[in-house]
Amino acid sequence: MITIPSSKKPSSIFHNSFPPKQGGWGVLAFLLLLLTACQGASIPTQFTDSQQSPDIYPDYVGVTIPVNIAPLSIELRSQADDAVTRYSFGDEEIVLGGIKAQPDIDDWKALTAKAKGKSLKVEVFAQANGAWTRYKPFEIFVSPDSIDPYISYRLISPSYVTYEELTINQRCLENYDESVIYDNMLCGDEVNGQCINCHNYQMYNPQQMQFHARQSHGGTIVVDEGKPHKVNMRNDSILSAGVYPSWHPWLKIIAYSTNKTQQTFHTRDIDKIEVFDSESDLIIYDVERNEVMNIENDKKEFEVFPFWSPDGKWLYYCSAHFEYSADTVNSSETIARAKEIKYNIYRKPFDIDKREFGPRELVFDAAAIDKSATLPRISPDGRWLLFTLGGWGCFHIWHRDADLWAIDLNTSPTGGGWEGAPVEALNSDNTESYHSWSSNGRWVIFSTRRTDGVYTRPFIAHIDENMQSTKPFELPSKDPDYHRQLMKSYNIPEFMSGPVKLKPQNIADVLKQDVDPVKYVNHLSK
């Protein structure tokens, strides 16, 4: 049993809230003393120390956070009658009563600003049967590296439930503010539905945005300098409208893949769904000229997931070699042979002045290790390539074996490309899939199903210059139980330098317009 003498009380300058229940049991009753000048919760004067870390949700034990992140609210999952949580740095603290600890944002900002470059100490006290226990204190390191103020993502139910009730949302990481960029139901009705996907930004700029809509009023919304317009990218010379976009860092051109995509359901496999392509190519769309051209359309290659290097001189992408048994496309054959489809990572040089591409180069030979690589993303300094590796196919969000791997592009490649390695600190025993780099290259956000195996949620981790990662932490919410009650998946988390200011209805009005198809060209104009 530990007793804190009154002369050793730490000072507190922050507002406290959620006072714990008072009272106790006979000889086991313990006195709670007020440790602050204002009304609120207080630390128990008598408690027993436990060597166990507290069982809290989200798991923020030992994480590293940006100095400008929203407060990390937590909930004690262990059975308890009451709880008190203290966040402290030096002699300054936030003390909160209740099973859920939800720091005031102003108090949190003041505390993390003082702890910048050092660690907060977190103590959780739990009361059960009248007795208080202090769990093993833990630290949260406050990195001086800030994070981009906004992210955006799709909120969508699992596709075996429904896909029409979905939105593209944006969230401020510095607080809990969330708003809808576009609502999929605005252009749909009881007969004609719609599906929106693939939002993307040019160098984190919300004024340069795009996303694609399929089915009713289908087309691509391109926001150029804050002004939205609709693009009809269908053309007899390309497979489909463009998906999986990537803006060039400064030129007004966007790389896409064009795909013939199917979805099937497994009857016995633990992975419920398989999404695959029976054909896919790469195209470039010129925003200013409304022109499109093919850049990769080999019938024996499934090209997908283009992504520009930060210097604008390379276009990375994935491709799987696949030959049909007959000389015709047969989606039934791709279903039957789905586990044979292995994607490698390639890149093509791009001459910015001539606007011409060179021949492809092998970057990572995943098929050589009987794996499939997808979603190449290059760090802002151009050194690290982060990608997803799974057993087969291109839609790893449904594959429990999918992990995040990295390649150091500063090393020398061999004839078979570069060597890659898993980023162990980021991975779990469940799905890790879509990922994005922060603009300063010090943070990554990625989709993972580590929490329950069903819903993808965004986790954030600090990355140093040598690709060493800290323990990932779940996107903070004001109510720590929010994500466990939200029956939606977060899909395609992307960092942004600020919010999209267009109203959803303004975008819907543009989508409802009829526009002429793009012009097909053989060469990009200078």
N, C-alpha and C positions, 0 to 999 in steps of 0.2 A: 504494500500500500504506500502511495506517495502522497504527501501533503505539501501544498505550496504555501509557504509563509507569506503573509501579506506584504512584507517588506521586499519581496522578490517579484511583485506583480509587474509585468511588462506594460509599457504605456500604450495607449491606443488613440489614434487621431481620427479613426474612421467610424462612420455610422454603422450601428449594429441593428439587426432585425431578426424576426422569427424567434422570439424568446422560447426557451424550452419549458416543458411542463415542470411545475414546482411540486414539492412534497416528497415523501419517501416512505420507507417501511421501518417501523420500530427502531432497533439498534443499528439497522443498516442505512438509516436516513443520513443523507449528506447535505451539507450546506453549500449553496451556490453563492459566491460573492460577485458583486458587480465590479468589473475591472475597467470600466470606462466611465467617462463623465456623463454620457448620454444614456437614455433608457435603452435596454436591449439585452441580448444574450450575454452569458458570462461563462468562463471556464470553471469546471468543478474544482474545488480545492482538494478533494480526496479522490483518488482513482488508482486503479491497478494497471500497470503497464503490460501490454501484450507484445510479443515478438512477431506477431503476424501483421502484415500490411492490411489495411482496410479493404473490404470487398466493396468497391464503389463502381458506379456506372455514370458516365463513361469511365474507362480505365485511363486516368491521367497520371498514374504513379510513374514518376521518373521521366516525364516527357520534356521536350524542349519546345518552347512556343515563341512566336514572334512578339516583339515588344508591343505591337499595335493590335494584338488579337483581342476579340471580345472576351468577357469573363468566362472562366471555366467553371460552370455549375456542375455539382456532383450530387449523387444520391447514394446513400448507404443502403446496400442490398442485404446486409446481415439483419437478422431479426433483432429489433431493439424497440424499447418504449420511447426513447428520445435520443437525440444526438446533438452535439455541438461541434462545429468545425472552425478551425482557426487557420487563416492564411497570414503569414507574417514574414517580414524582412527587417532584421535588426530589432529595434524597439517599436516598430510600427506594425499594425495588424488589422485584419478584418475578422471579426468574430460573429458567427452566424448560428442560430439555433434551428433545430428541426432536422428531420431525416434528409430533406433536400437543402443543400447549401447553395444559395443563389446570390452571388455578390452583386452589389450595386455597381453599375458601370463606372460611375465617377470615382468611387472608392478604388475599384480595380485598376483603373487607368493610373491613378496616383501611386498606388503600390507598385505596379509593374514598372512605372517610369523610374522609381527609386531603385528597383532591383535589376535594372537593365545591365546585362552582362554578368549577372550573378543569379542566385537561386532563391525562389520563395520556399518557405517551409510550410508544409501543410500537416496539421494534426487533426485527427478525427476521434472524438470521444463519444462513446455509446453507453447508454443506460439500459440495463436489463435487470429486472427484479430489484430495483432500487439501488443497484451498485453501478458505478461508472468504471469504464475501461478505456484507456487510451491506446489506440492501435499504434503500430510502429509508424512514426512520422516519415513522410516522404518529401522529396524536393521536386520543384518544377523550375527548370532553367529558363530564364528569360533572355532569349537571344537578342543582341542588338540589331540583328538583321530583320528588317521589317518585311511585311508581306504585302502583295498587291491588295488594294482595298476591297475589290469585288471579285466574286466568281459567278458564273452562270451554269445552269445544268437543266436537263429535262427531268421532270418528275413524272414517273410513269408506273403503272401497275405492271406486274409480270405479264408478259405477252400472252400467256395462256389464260389470263383473266379477261383483259380488255386492253386496247391500245388507244382508243379514241379519247378517253378522259385523261389527257396529258397536257402539260404546259411546259414552256421554257421559262424558267424563273431566274432571278438574279438576287444575290444575297450580299450584303455588306459584311465583310469579315471583321470590321472594327466595332460592330454592334450586332444586333440580331435582325436588322431591317431586311425584309424580303418582299419582293414584288414580282408580278408577272410581266414578262416581256411579250409573250404571245400565248393565247389560249387556243388549243386545237379545236375546241367546239365552236369557235366564232364563225367558221366557214362550213361547218357540217350541219346536217339535219338528220331526221330519223331514217331517211333513205340513203343519202349520200354522205359518207364519212370522209375523214381526212386524217393524215398522219404527218406530223412534223418531225424533223430530225436534223442533225448535222449543223448545229450553229458553230460559227467560227469567226475569228476576228483577225484583223491585220495588225500584228505587233501589239496586241492587248487593247487596241483602240475601239471603244464601243461605237464610235462614229463610222467605223468601217467593219460592217458585220454582214453575215449572210446566214440563211438557213433554208432548208428545202421542205416543200409540202408535196405530198402525194395524194392521189385520188381527187376528190372534189376540189375544184379550183386549184389544181396542182400547178406547181411552178417553183421557181427559186426566188426568194426575196433577197436582193442585194441592197444593202444600205451603204451608200457612197457619200462621204462627207455629211452624214446625218440624214440624208434624203433616201427614202426607200423606193425601189422600183422592182417590178416583177419581170423575171426572165423566163421565157419558154425555151428551154434548152433541148427540146426534142428535135431530132434531125435524123434523116435516113442514113446518114454516114456514121452515126454513133449508136451505141447499144441502148442508151437510156439517158434520162436527165442525169446531171452530175450529182454524186454523193461523196461523202468523206472528203470535205474540202480542205484546202490549205492555201491561204493568201500568200503571195510573194511578200517579203518584208517591206518593200516600198513601191514596187511596180503594181499597177492596177490590173493584175492578172491573177487568176485563181486556178490551182490544179485540182482536179477531181478524178475519181474513178467513175466509170459507167458500168453498171452491173445488172445481170439477170439473176435475181436473188430468190431463193425459196426457203421455206421453213418447214421442218418436220418435227414430229414428236416421238420420243423414245417410249417404248412400252416397259422396258426392264432396266435400262441404263440409269444410273444415279443422276446423270446430267439429263434434265427433262427434255430439253429442246436442242435441235441442231439447226443453225442458220448457215447457209452455204451459197456459193455462186456456181452457176453452170457456165457462165461467161463473164469476163470483166476486162476492161481496158482502162487506159489513162488518157485524159484530155486536159487541155488548157482553155480557159475562158478569158477573153479580153473584155474587161468591164466597160471600158470607154467606147470600144468599137462594136460591142455586142457580137463578137465573133468567137467561134470555137474551132479547135483543131485536135486531131488525134496525135498522141506522142508515143503510145505503146498500144498495139492492137494485134499482137501475135495470137493466133487462134489456139495455139498449144500452151499459152501462158495465161494464168489468171492474175492480172495486175490489180493492186488495190492499195489503199491507205497512203496516198502521196503526202509528203511533208517537206517543206523547204528548209534548207540550212539557214541560220541567221544572217550569213553573208550574201544570201541570194544566189550563190554560185552552184548549188547542188540541189537536185530534187531526189529525195529518198523515197522509197516505196517498197512494197512487198509483192512477191510474185511466186506462184506455184506452177510447176510444170505438170500438165495433165493432158493425156491423149485419150480421146474416146476410142472405143474398140471399132466403131464404124466412123465414117467421115461425116457424122452429123451430131449436133448437140443433143444430148439426151439427159434430162435432169434426173431420171430414174437411175441412170448409171452413176451419177455423182452421189446420189443417196447411198447406193449400194457400196460405193468405193470411198465414202467420205473420209475414212481414217487413213487413206493413202495420200490425201491431199496435204502436202507440207509446203509452207510458204517460207521462202528465203527473203533476206533484205538486200535490195540493190540501190544504186544511185546513178543518176545521169548528170553529167556536167552541163551547166547552162551558161552560154555566152550572153551576158547582159546587154552588150552593145548590139550584137547581131540578132539577139533573141532566138538563138538556136540551141538545140540540145545535141549532145554527143552520145556515143554508144554507152550502154549500161555497164556498170561495174558491180561485181559481187562484193557486198559488205559483210554479210553474215550467212554462213551456210548452215541453216538449221536442219535441213533435210539430212545432212551428213551425220547428225547425231539423233536422227529419227524424231525430230521435233518440228514445230511450226512457229514462225516468228511473225508478229503483227505489231501495228501501231508504233512505228519508229518516231521518236521525238528527240530533237537535238537541244541540248542546253544552250542558253543564250550566249555563252562564251565559245560555242562551237566544239567543245572538247568531248562531251559525253553524249552518247546515244542511249536513250532509255527505251526499252521495248518490252512487249509481253511475249512470253514463251509458253506454249502448251503442246499437247500431244499431236494435234492435227487441226486443220481447218483455220478459218479466219475470224470466227465470232467467239472469242475466248471468254466473253462475259458469262457464257453458259458452261464453261469448263472449270471444274473444281481444281484441276491440276495447274491452272494458269498462274504464272509468277512473273515478277518484274526482273528483267535482266539489264545489264549495262555493258557498253563497249567504250573503251578509251580510244577516241579517234586520234589522239596524239601519238599513239604507238604505231608501229609499222605493220601494215597488213602482209599476209602471205599470199600465195596464189589462190588460196581458198577463202580470202577475206580476213577480217579481224576475228580475234577471239573474244568471246563474251563470257560473262559470269553473272550468277544471280546476285541481286542486292538483298542479302539475307535479312537485314533488319526491316525491310519493307514487306516481306512475304509472310504468309500464314498457311494453314492447311486448307484454306478455301480460296476462292477466286480473287485474283488481283488482275484488273484489266485496264480500262482507259486511264490515262495519266497526262498531266500537264506540268510544265515548268513555270515557276514564277519569273517575272521579268528580270529580277536580279540573280536568278539561277541558284538561290539558296534554299528554295522550298519546292517540293512537289506535292501535288494533290492527286489522288488516284481513287478509283472505284474499287471497293472490296466487299466481299460477302462474309468476312471473318466473324461478324457478330452473330448471325443466325443461319447462314447458308442459303437464305432466300432473297433478301433485299440487299441491293448494292447501296453502300453509304460512302460518303467522301471522307477520306483520312488524309492528314497532312503530316509531312515529315521534313525536318531540316536536312540539307545535303551540303557537305563541305566541298572544297575544291578537289578533293581526292575521292569523291563519290562515297564518302562515309556518311551513313544515315543514322539519325537518331530514331528512337522509338516513335512510330506514327501515333497520332491522336485523332480522335473523331471530331468532326466539325462541331464546335461548341453551339449549344442551344440554351436559351433562357431557362427552359424547363429541361433538366437533365434527362427526363424520361421521354422527351419528344420523339426521338427517332424510333424508339421501340413501339410507339403507338401509331406512327405514321406508316400506313400500308402502301407506301410508294418507294420506288427505287430512284436513286440519283444517277443520272446517266449523262456522260460526257461533261465532266467538270472542267471548266475553262477559266483561267485567270483573266481579269479585266482591270484596266487602269481607272475605271469609273463606271457609272451605270449607263445603260441604254435609256435614253429619255423619250423615245417614241412610245405612244400609247398603243396598247394591244388593238384597239378598234381601228386606229389609223393604219396599222399593218394589215388588218383584215380587209379594209376597204381597198388596199392596193392588191391584195391577193385575189379579190373578186374580179379584177379587171382582166379582159382578154388582151393578149399581146401577141405579136408576130414571133415566129420561131427565130432563133439565132441564125446567123449566117455561118456556113461551114467554109473554112479556108485550109489551105495546105501549109501555110507558113504564117507565123506571127509578124505583124507589121512592126517596123521600128518606130 
